[in-house]
Amino acid sequence: MNNRLSKHSVLLIDMGGPHNLDEVKPYLQKIFSDPRIIPGNPIKRWILSRLIAAKSAEETKKRYAIIGGKSNAVENARKLANQLTDFFAKRKLQVECEVATRYSFPDIPDGLDELLRKQNAPLTAVYLFPHNTIALTGSCVDVLTKSTKKRGIPIDYHVKHLGKTQTYIQGWANGIKKAVKRPKETFVMLTAHSLPISIINQGDQYLVEVEKCADQVKALLGDVAVDLAYQSQEGKNWVGPTVEEKATAAREQGYKELIIAPLSFVGDNTETLLDIDLDLFKAIQHLGFERFERIPPPDQQGFLCDMVAEALSQEWGLESEKK
């Protein structure tokens, strides 16, 4: 069936982040108030969220201060919204886009209301995470479903698997190929954000999706040494191997250059700018790599709009869209 319609409304949903240092503590409170993050008794969750935020707020502020004192998630998503509107306008489709975040502002209800003010058209939710997880994607779906029911409208389409698009796979492979200067002496580390093992044990398919994606990228890289590691662990019982472990093993095998490709993100954030560029670099300096480079995310490489447009075109039953 061809589902081509002249109008579509698209809500771009991101995790979000603080717009300034004063928003760091409430941002943390909102994350840890999420029942997908801390399940169980809501009163205990409310208390825990405030205790965790109070304990970690000052250190988190210091880390955000290093990267300019704020998150650029909303700003970057709004750029993407404009790009998508222009992209589909050239193809005679009226696509209105609005931005929402799960843990900051604008939140999902506010983003949805703004989108509804723009036009009345079939609603598509795009989750700006390359790989689907019941923790983050599931939480966004929960809030959006509640918000749409309250307003008496359906969610016509969900785009939850941006990392499955050919644009995503080929885009990362192209970026890696450009970065590799000495193939025989280079180790490429594909990274994905770790999750608690307890979430995986609930049946979350995140690891399956990540590993399939990594295999597809590897297949396009020929004889370059490539492997997958998990980053940004926040406890012992999180998925590994860690990026530190994988980097150490690569150096022991004689590789002199380390290239990092963070597959889990569509744009820069604390996990790339701090966890990789700062923390990982410091942690492995003693290993003696001659070169350490992180490849920019899809928005900076220039294929984010095409990636989302491909996923939307598939969801809407359109032919493959190319610029």
SERO-4910 file (N, C-alpha, C, O; in steps of 0.05 Angstrom, whole numbers):
BEGIN
 pado doro    nc1    nc2    nc3   cac1   cac2   cac3    cc1    cc2    cc3    oc1    oc2    oc3
  Met    A     17    -24      0      0      0      0     18     25      0     37     26     15
  Asn    A     11     45    -16     25     70    -16     11     89      3    -12     97     -2
  Asn    A     25     97     24     14    114     45     21    143     40     20    159     59
  Arg    A     28    150     16     37    177     11     14    197     16     -7    195      3
  Leu    A     19    215     34      0    236     41     13    263     36     38    265     35
  Ser    A     -3    284     32      9    310     27     19    324     52     36    342     50
  Lys    A      9    315     75     17    328    100     25    307    121     13    286    123
  His    A     45    314    137     53    298    160     63    316    182     75    337    177
  Ser    A     57    309    207     67    323    230     87    304    244     81    281    250
  Val    A    111    315    249    133    299    261    142    311    287    150    334    288
  Leu    A    142    295    308    152    303    334    179    289    338    181    265    340
  Leu    A    201    305    339    228    296    343    233    295    373    234    316    386
  Ile    A    237    271    384    240    268    413    268    260    420    279    241    410
  Asp    A    280    276    437    307    272    447    307    269    477    287    275    490
  Met    A    329    259    488    331    257    517    331    285    530    319    289    551
  Gly    A    343    304    516    345    331    527    369    336    543    388    319    544
  Gly    A    370    358    558    392    365    575    388    393    586    371    408    576
  Pro    A    403    401    606    400    427    618    408    450    598    427    448    584
  His    A    392    471    599    398    495    582    417    513    595    429    531    583
  Asn    A    421    510    621    441    525    637    447    509    662    435    489    667
  Leu    A    467    518    677    476    503    700    454    502    722    454    483    738
  Asp    A    437    522    724    415    521    744    395    499    738    381    490    757
  Glu    A    394    489    713    375    468    707    386    440    711    372    420    707
  Val    A    412    438    719    424    412    722    410    395    743    403    372    738
  Lys    A    405    406    767    393    390    788    364    381    781    359    358    784
  Pro    A    347    399    772    320    389    764    320    369    741    303    352    739
  Tyr    A    340    372    723    343    353    701    350    326    712    338    306    704
  Leu    A    368    324    731    375    299    744    351    287    759    346    263    758
  Gln    A    336    304    773    313    295    787    292    282    769    280    262    775
  Lys    A    289    295    745    269    284    726    278    257    715    262    239    712
  Ile    A    304    254    710    314    228    700    308    206    721    298    185    714
  Phe    A    315    211    746    313    190    766    285    188    778    280    171    795
  Ser    A    267    206    769    238    203    776    224    185    756    200    179    760
  Asp    A    238    177    735    226    161    713    223    132    723    242    119    730
  Pro    A    198    121    723    195     93    731    209     73    713    213     50    722
  Arg    A    216     81    689    232     63    672    261     62    681    275     42    676
  Ile    A    270     82    695    297     83    705    298     71    733    315     54    739
  Ile    A    280     79    751    278     68    778    250     57    781    232     72    789
  Pro    A    246     32    776    219     20    779    211     16    808    228     20    826
  Gly    A    186      9    813    178      3    840    161     24    853    147     39    839
  Asn    A    163     26    879    147     44    895    151     73    887    174     83    888
  Pro    A    130     88    879    133    115    870    143    134    892    157    154    886
  Ile    A    135    129    917    144    147    939    175    143    943    189    163    946
  Lys    A    183    118    943    212    113    946    227    125    922    249    136    926
  Arg    A    216    122    898    229    134    874    231    164    877    252    176    870
  Trp    A    210    177    886    210    206    890    233    214    909    248    233    904
  Ile    A    235    200    931    256    206    951    284    201    939    302    217    942
  Leu    A    287    178    926    313    171    914    321    191    893    345    198    891
  Ser    A    302    200    877    309    219    855    321    245    866    339    256    855
  Arg    A    310    253    888    320    278    901    347    274    915    364    291    915
  Leu    A    350    251    927    376    245    940    398    242    919    420    253    923
  Ile    A    392    228    897    413    224    876    420    251    864    443    257    859
  Ala    A    399    267    858    404    293    845    420    312    864    439    325    855
  Ala    A    413    312    889    427    329    908    457    320    910    475    337    913
  Lys    A    462    294    910    489    283    913    506    289    889    530    295    891
  Ser    A    494    288    865    510    289    841    509    316    826    523    320    806
  Ala    A    492    334    835    487    359    820    513    375    817    518    385    795
  Glu    A    528    379    838    552    397    836    573    385    817    584    400    801
  Glu    A    578    359    819    597    347    801    587    348    772    603    353    754
  Thr    A    562    344    768    550    345    741    552    373    730    558    377    706
  Lys    A    548    393    747    551    421    738    579    427    729    583    440    709
  Lys    A    599    417    744    627    421    736    632    409    709    647    420    693
  Arg    A    620    385    704    625    372    678    611    388    655    623    390    633
  Tyr    A    587    397    660    574    413    639    589    440    635    589    450    612
  Ala    A    601    451    656    615    476    653    639    473    634    646    491    619
  Ile    A    651    449    633    673    444    615    665    446    585    680    454    569
  Ile    A    640    439    580    630    439    552    612    463    546    595    462    527
  Gly    A    614    484    562    599    508    556    575    514    574    561    533    570
  Gly    A    571    497    594    550    502    614    522    494    606    503    502    619
  Lys    A    519    479    584    492    471    575    494    448    556    515    441    546
  Ser    A    470    437    550    467    417    529    458    431    503    443    451    504
  Asn    A    467    421    481    458    432    455    437    414    441    432    418    418
  Ala    A    425    396    457    407    377    445    383    390    431    376    383    409
  Val    A    371    409    444    347    422    433    354    439    409    340    438    388
  Glu    A    376    454    411    385    470    388    390    453    364    383    460    342
  Asn    A    404    431    368    411    413    345    386    400    334    384    397    309
  Ala    A    367    393    351    342    380    341    326    400    325    313    392    306
  Arg    A    326    425    333    311    446    318    324    450    290    309    455    271
  Lys    A    350    449    289    363    450    262    354    427    245    348    430    221
  Leu    A    353    403    257    344    380    242    315    383    233    308    376    210
  Ala    A    298    394    250    270    399    243    267    416    218    252    410    200
  Asn    A    283    437    217    282    455    194    292    441    169    281    445    147
  Gln    A    313    425    172    324    411    149    304    391    138    301    388    114
  Leu    A    290    377    156    270    357    147    247    370    132    238    360    112
  Thr    A    238    393    143    216    407    130    224    415    101    208    412     83
  Asp    A    248    426     99    258    434     72    262    409     54    255    410     30
  Phe    A    273    388     65    278    363     50    252    354     37    251    348     13
  Phe    A    230    351     52    205    340     42    190    361     26    174    353      9
  Ala    A    194    387     31    180    407     14    189    405    -15    173    409    -33
  Lys    A    215    398    -19    225    394    -46    212    370    -60    213    367    -84
  Arg    A    199    353    -44    186    329    -54    156    331    -52    141    311    -52
  Lys    A    146    357    -50    118    363    -51    102    352    -27     79    345    -29
  Leu    A    116    350     -4    103    341     21    105    363     41    126    375     45
  Gln    A     83    369     55     83    389     76     88    375    102     70    363    114
  Val    A    112    376    111    120    362    136    128    383    157    148    397    154
  Glu    A    111    385    177    117    403    199    130    388    222    121    366    229
  Cys    A    152    398    232    167    385    254    168    402    279    170    427    277
  Glu    A    167    389    301    171    403    327    189    385    344    190    361    340
  Val    A    202    398    364    221    384    381    209    381    409    196    398    419
  Ala    A    215    358    421    208    353    449    230    337    462    245    323    449
  Thr    A    231    339    489    251    324    504    238    309    526    217    317    537
  Arg    A    251    287    534    239    271    556    245    283    583    228    282    601
  Tyr    A    269    295    587    277    303    614    283    333    617    293    341    638
  Ser    A    277    349    596    282    377    599    260    392    585    237    383    585
  Phe    A    266    415    574    245    432    561    254    439    532    277    443    527
  Pro    A    234    440    514    206    434    517    202    404    523    215    387    511
  Asp    A    183    398    541    177    369    546    159    358    525    150    373    507
  Ile    A    152    333    527    136    320    506    108    332    504     99    337    481
  Pro    A     93    337    525     67    350    522     69    378    509     52    384    492
  Asp    A     89    394    517     91    420    505     99    419    475     88    434    459
  Gly    A    117    401    469    125    397    441    101    388    424     98    397    401
  Leu    A     86    370    435     62    360    420     42    382    416     31    385    394
  Asp    A     37    399    436     18    421    433     27    441    412     11    451    396
  Glu    A     53    446    412     63    465    392     60    453    364     53    468    345
  Leu    A     64    427    361     61    414    335     32    415    326     26    420    303
  Leu    A     14    410    344    -15    411    338    -24    439    330    -43    442    314
  Arg    A    -11    459    341    -18    487    333    -10    492    304    -22    509    290
  Lys    A     11    478    295     21    483    268      3    472    247     -3    485    227
  Gln    A     -6    447    250    -23    434    230    -36    409    242    -26    397    260
  Asn    A    -58    401    230    -72    377    237    -66    356    215    -76    358    193
  Ala    A    -48    337    221    -40    317    202    -31    292    217    -27    293    241
  Pro    A    -29    269    203    -20    245    216      6    250    232     25    262    222
  Leu    A      7    239    256     29    244    274     50    221    273     43    198    275
  Thr    A     75    229    269     97    210    270    116    219    293    124    242    294
  Ala    A    123    200    310    142    205    331    169    193    322    171    170    315
  Val    A    190    210    322    217    201    316    234    203    341    237    225    353
  Tyr    A    244    181    350    261    180    374    290    182    365    300    164    351
  Leu    A    303    203    374    330    210    364    352    194    378    372    205    387
  Phe    A    347    168    379    367    149    390    371    127    369    351    115    361
  Pro    A    395    122    360    399    103    338    388     75    345    380     60    327
  His    A    388     67    371    381     40    378    358     40    399    359     56    418
  Asn    A    339     23    395    315     23    413    322      9    439    334    -13    439
  Thr    A    313     21    461    315      8    487    290     13    503    278     35    502
  Ile    A    282     -6    519    258     -3    535    261     19    556    242     30    566
  Ala    A    286     25    564    291     45    584    285     73    573    267     87    583
  Leu    A    300     82    553    297    109    543    275    112    522    257    129    526
  Thr    A    276     96    501    255     98    481    228     91    493    208    104    488
  Gly    A    228     70    510    203     62    522    191     83    540    167     87    541
  Ser    A    208     98    554    199    120    571    186    142    555    165    153    562
  Cys    A    199    149    532    188    169    514    161    161    503    142    177    502
  Val    A    159    136    496    133    125    485    112    127    507     89    134    501
  Asp    A    118    120    531     99    122    554     87    150    556     63    153    557
  Val    A    105    170    557     96    198    561     80    207    536     59    221    539
  Leu    A     90    201    512     75    210    488     48    197    486     29    210    479
  Thr    A     46    171    493     21    157    492      1    170    511    -23    174    504
  Lys    A      9    176    535     -8    189    554    -17    216    545    -40    224    548
  Ser    A      2    231    532     -4    258    523    -24    258    499    -42    275    498
  Thr    A    -20    239    481    -39    238    458    -66    228    466    -87    238    456
  Lys    A    -68    210    485    -94    201    494   -109    223    508   -133    226    504
  Lys    A    -95    240    523   -107    262    536   -119    282    516   -139    295    522
  Arg    A   -106    284    493   -114    303    473   -132    290    452   -142    304    433
  Gly    A   -137    264    454   -155    250    437   -145    247    408   -161    247    389
  Ile    A   -119    243    405   -107    239    379    -91    214    378    -80    206    399
  Pro    A    -88    201    355    -72    176    353    -43    183    347    -37    205    336
  Ile    A    -25    164    353      2    165    342      2    147    318      0    123    320
  Asp    A      5    158    294      2    143    270     27    126    263     25    104    252
  Tyr    A     50    137    269     75    123    263     96    128    285     97    149    297
  His    A    112    107    290    135    109    308    160    103    292    161     83    277
  Val    A    181    119    295    207    113    283    227    109    306    236    128    319
  Lys    A    233     84    312    249     76    336    276     65    329    292     59    347
  His    A    282     61    303    306     46    296    323     61    275    328     50    253
  Leu    A    331     85    281    347    101    262    373     87    254    383     90    232
  Gly    A    383     71    273    408     57    267    406     34    247    426     22    240
  Lys    A    382     28    239    378      7    219    378     18    190    378      2    171
  Thr    A    379     44    187    378     56    160    404     52    146    426     51    158
  Gln    A    403     49    120    427     47    104    444     72    105    469     71    104
  Thr    A    431     95    107    446    120    109    463    120    134    486    130    134
  Tyr    A    452    110    156    467    109    181    491     91    179    514     98    186
  Ile    A    487     67    169    509     47    166    530     57    148    554     57    154
  Gln    A    522     67    124    542     76    104    555    102    114    579    105    109
  Gly    A    540    119    127    552    144    137    574    140    157    595    152    155
  Trp    A    570    121    176    591    115    195    615    102    181    638    108    187
  Ala    A    609     84    163    631     71    149    648     91    133    673     89    133
  Asn    A    635    110    120    649    130    105    667    147    124    689    154    117
  Gly    A    655    155    147    670    171    166    695    157    176    716    169    180
  Ile    A    692    131    181    715    115    191    736    113    170    760    116    175
  Lys    A    728    108    145    747    105    123    764    131    120    788    129    115
  Lys    A    751    154    123    765    179    120    785    183    143    807    194    139
  Ala    A    778    173    166    795    177    190    819    159    191    840    166    202
  Val    A    817    135    179    838    115    180    860    123    160    855    123    135
  Lys    A    884    129    170    906    137    152    926    114    149    938    110    127
  Arg    A    930     98    170    949     75    169    934     50    177    935     42    200
  Pro    A    920     37    158    902     15    164    915     -8    181    902    -17    199
  Lys    A    939    -15    175    952    -38    189    959    -31    218    963    -49    234
  Glu    A    961     -5    224    969      3    250    946     16    266    950     26    288
  Thr    A    922     14    255    899     28    267    879      8    278    872    -12    266
  Phe    A    869     14    302    846     -1    314    822     18    315    824     40    326
  Val    A    800      9    304    775     24    305    757     13    326    749    -10    325
  Met    A    750     30    345    732     21    367    704     34    362    700     58    364
  Leu    A    685     17    356    657     25    355    646     25    383    649      5    398
  Thr    A    634     47    392    624     48    419    593     52    420    582     64    402
  Ala    A    581     40    440    553     44    445    549     49    475    565     39    491
  His    A    529     64    482    524     69    510    516     43    525    500     28    515
  Ser    A    529     39    547    523     15    563    495     18    577    485     39    579
  Leu    A    485     -5    585    460     -6    601    464    -26    624    481    -43    623
  Pro    A    449    -22    645    450    -42    667    442    -70    656    424    -73    640
  Ile    A    456    -90    665    450   -118    656    422   -125    664    409   -142    650
  Ser    A    412   -114    686    384   -120    694    364   -113    673    343   -126    670
  Ile    A    369    -91    658    350    -83    637    351   -102    614    331   -110    603
  Ile    A    376   -111    607    379   -131    585    365   -157    593    352   -170    576
  Asn    A    366   -164    618    354   -189    628    323   -188    627    310   -209    629
  Gln    A    312   -164    624    283   -161    622    273   -166    593    250   -165    587
  Gly    A    293   -172    575    285   -177    547    290   -154    528    282   -156    505
  Asp    A    304   -133    538    310   -111    521    328   -120    498    348   -134    502
  Gln    A    321   -113    473    335   -121    449    357   -101    441    368   -103    419
  Tyr    A    364    -83    459    384    -63    453    410    -74    443    421    -66    423
  Leu    A    420    -94    458    446   -105    451    445   -119    424    464   -117    408
  Val    A    424   -133    418    421   -146    393    422   -126    370    435   -130    350
  Glu    A    407   -104    374    406    -83    354    434    -70    350    442    -65    327
  Val    A    447    -64    372    473    -51    371    493    -69    357    508    -60    339
  Glu    A    494    -94    364    514   -113    353    509   -118    324    528   -121    308
  Lys    A    484   -119    315    478   -123    287    488    -98    271    499   -100    250
  Cys    A    483    -75    282    491    -50    270    522    -49    267    532    -42    246
  Ala    A    536    -57    289    565    -57    289    575    -76    267    595    -70    253
  Asp    A    563    -99    265    571   -119    245    568   -108    217    584   -113    199
  Gln    A    546    -93    212    541    -81    186    562    -60    179    571    -58    156
  Val    A    569    -44    198    590    -24    194    617    -38    188    631    -31    169
  Lys    A    624    -58    205    649    -73    201    651    -84    173    672    -84    161
  Ala    A    629    -95    162    629   -108    136    637    -89    114    645    -98     92
  Leu    A    635    -63    118    641    -43     98    670    -33    100    678    -16     85
  Leu    A    685    -43    120    711    -31    126    735    -48    117    757    -41    123
  Gly    A    730    -70    104    751    -86     93    769    -98    115    758   -110    134
  Asp    A    795    -95    113    814   -108    131    821    -92    155    839   -100    171
  Val    A    808    -69    160    814    -53    183    805    -68    208    783    -80    209
  Ala    A    821    -67    229    814    -80    255    792    -64    269    796    -40    274
  Val    A    770    -76    274    746    -63    285    734    -80    307    732   -105    304
  Asp    A    725    -68    329    710    -83    349    692    -64    364    696    -39    363
  Leu    A    674    -75    379    654    -60    394    660    -60    424    668    -80    435
  Ala    A    656    -36    436    658    -34    465    635    -17    475    622     -3    460
  Tyr    A    630    -18    501    608     -3    513    620     18    532    638     13    548
  Gln    A    608     42    531    619     65    546    599     75    566    575     68    567
  Ser    A    609     93    584    593    108    602    578     91    623    556     97    631
  Gln    A    591     69    632    580     53    653    578     69    679    595     86    684
  Glu    A    556     65    694    552     79    719    552     60    743    542     67    764
  Gly    A    561     36    739    562     16    761    576     -9    751    584    -12    728
  Lys    A    578    -28    770    592    -53    764    576    -71    746    587    -84    728
  Asn    A    550    -73    750    533    -92    735    521    -79    710    497    -80    705
  Trp    A    540    -68    694    532    -56    668    546    -72    646    566    -85    650
  Val    A    534    -70    622    545    -85    599    573    -76    592    579    -52    593
  Gly    A    590    -94    585    617    -89    576    622   -105    551    604   -116    539
  Pro    A    648   -106    541    672    -94    553    672    -64    552    659    -52    535
  Thr    A    686    -52    571    688    -23    572    707    -13    550    723    -28    539
  Val    A    705     13    545    723     25    525    752     24    534    770     20    518
  Glu    A    756     27    560    784     25    571    795     -3    567    819     -6    560
  Glu    A    779    -23    572    789    -51    569    795    -56    539    815    -69    533
  Lys    A    778    -47    522    782    -53    493    807    -37    482    822    -48    466
  Ala    A    810    -12    492    834      3    483    860    -10    493    879    -11    478
  Thr    A    859    -19    518    883    -33    529    890    -58    512    913    -62    506
  Ala    A    870    -73    506    875    -98    490    886    -91    462    903   -105    452
  Ala    A    876    -69    450    885    -61    424    914    -53    424    929    -60    406
  Arg    A    922    -39    445    950    -30    447    968    -54    452    990    -55    441
  Glu    A    959    -73    468    974    -97    473    978   -114    448    998   -128    445
  Gln    A    960   -111    429    962   -125    404    980   -110    384    984   -120    361
  Gly    A    990    -87    392   1009    -73    375    998    -50    359   1013    -38    343
  Tyr    A    972    -44    361    961    -22    346    971      5    357    972      9    381
  Lys    A    978     23    339    989     49    346    970     72    345    974     93    357
  Glu    A    948     69    330    928     90    327    901     80    336    893     57    330
  Leu    A    886     97    350    859     89    360    839    109    349    840    133    355
  Ile    A    819     98    334    797    114    324    772    105    338    765     82    340
  Ile    A    757    125    348    732    119    362    708    128    345    707    150    335
  Ala    A    688    110    342    664    116    328    640    111    347    632     88    350
  Pro    A    629    132    359    607    129    379    580    125    365    567    144    359
  Leu    A    573    100    361    549     94    346    522    101    359    502    102    345
  Ser    A    523    106    385    498    109    400    485    137    398    464    142    409
  Phe    A    499    156    385    490    184    388    488    197    360    503    191    342
  Val    A    468    214    358    464    229    333    478    256    334    482    269    314
  Gly    A    485    265    359    499    290    363    517    289    387    515    270    403
  Asp    A    534    309    390    552    309    413    536    314    439    516    328    439
  Asn    A    547    304    461    535    307    487    557    300    508    580    297    501
  Thr    A    549    298    533    570    293    554    583    266    549    607    263    556
  Glu    A    569    247    537    581    220    533    603    221    512    621    204    513
  Thr    A    601    239    493    622    241    473    644    261    481    668    255    480
  Leu    A    635    285    488    653    307    494    669    303    520    691    312    523
  Leu    A    657    289    539    670    284    565    679    255    569    702    250    574
  Asp    A    660    237    566    666    209    572    688    198    553    704    181    561
  Ile    A    687    207    528    707    197    509    730    217    506    753    210    512
  Asp    A    724    241    498    745    261    492    763    267    516    787    272    513
  Leu    A    751    268    539    766    276    563    773    252    580    797    247    585
  Asp    A    753    237    589    759    215    609    774    192    596    794    183    607
  Leu    A    765    183    573    779    160    560    807    168    552    826    153    556
  Phe    A    809    192    541    836    201    532    856    201    555    878    192    553
  Lys    A    847    212    578    864    212    602    870    184    612    893    178    619
  Ala    A    850    167    611    853    140    622    873    123    606    885    104    618
  Ile    A    876    128    580    893    111    564    918    125    554    933    114    538
  Gln    A    923    149    564    947    163    555    973    147    560    991    147    544
  His    A    973    133    582    997    117    590   1002     94    570   1024     83    571
  Leu    A    982     87    554    986     64    536   1004     71    512   1016     54    500
  Gly    A   1007     97    506   1025    105    486   1015    104    457   1031    101    439
  Phe    A    989    107    453    979    109    426    991    134    412    993    155    425
  Glu    A    999    131    388   1010    154    373    988    173    363    993    197    358
  Arg    A    964    163    361    942    180    351    916    170    364    911    146    366
  Phe    A    900    189    373    874    184    385    854    203    372    858    227    374
  Glu    A    834    192    359    814    210    346    786    199    349    782    175    346
  Arg    A    768    217    355    739    209    355    726    221    331    729    244    325
  Ile    A    711    204    317    697    213    293    672    228    302    658    220    320
  Pro    A    666    251    289    642    266    296    616    251    292    615    232    276
  Pro    A    595    258    306    569    245    303    555    252    277    564    269    262
  Pro    A    533    238    271    519    242    245    512    271    238    513    278    215
  Asp    A    504    287    258    496    314    251    520    330    241    517    346    222
  Gln    A    543    325    252    567    340    243    579    328    217    592    341    202
  Gln    A    575    302    214    584    289    189    566    296    165    574    293    142
  Gly    A    542    306    171    524    315    150    504    295    139    492    299    119
  Phe    A    501    272    153    481    253    143    457    248    162    442    230    157
  Leu    A    455    264    183    432    260    201    405    265    188    387    248    191
  Cys    A    403    286    173    377    292    159    370    270    140    347    261    139
  Asp    A    389    261    124    384    239    105    376    213    119    359    198    110
  Met    A    388    209    142    383    185    157    354    184    168    340    165    165
  Val    A    346    207    179    318    209    189    298    209    166    277    197    168
  Ala    A    305    223    144    287    223    121    283    195    110    261    188    101
  Glu    A    304    180    109    302    152    100    283    136    118    266    121    108
  Ala    A    286    139    144    269    124    162    240    133    160    222    116    161
  Leu    A    235    159    157    208    169    153    196    159    127    173    151    126
  Ser    A    212    160    106    202    151     80    194    122     81    173    114     69
  Gln    A    209    105     95    203     77     98    177     74    114    160     58    107
  Glu    A    175     89    135    151     87    153    126     96    138    104     85    142
  Trp    A    128    116    121    105    127    107     99    113     81     80    119     67
  Gly    A    116     93     74    111     78     50    118     92     24    107     87      3
  Leu    A    138    111     27    147    125      3    170    110    -10    182     92      3
  Glu    A    177    117    -34    201    106    -46    225    119    -32    222    140    -20
  Ser    A    247    105    -34    272    115    -22    277    143    -30    279    150    -54
  Glu    A    281    161    -10    286    189    -16    316    196    -16    330    188      3
  Lys    A    325    209    -36    353    218    -37    353    248    -42    336    259    -56
  Lys    A    374    260    -32    377    289    -37    384    293    -66    387    316    -74
***
